[in-house]
């Protein structure tokens, strides 16, 4: 969706946050799980069997 389309769809000419920015914010939101603080992104990846870390030290290599 380009900016013109976004302006038409939202009626807001100051709509500057992209969907990607919003998803990054949501993905970086932290959640407590099994006594660990994980981001939504990390939690989602773990549910799919992938151990990922977003720049934090981990000992599960």
Order of alpha helices (4+ residues) and beta strands (2+ residues): alpha-alpha-beta-beta-alpha
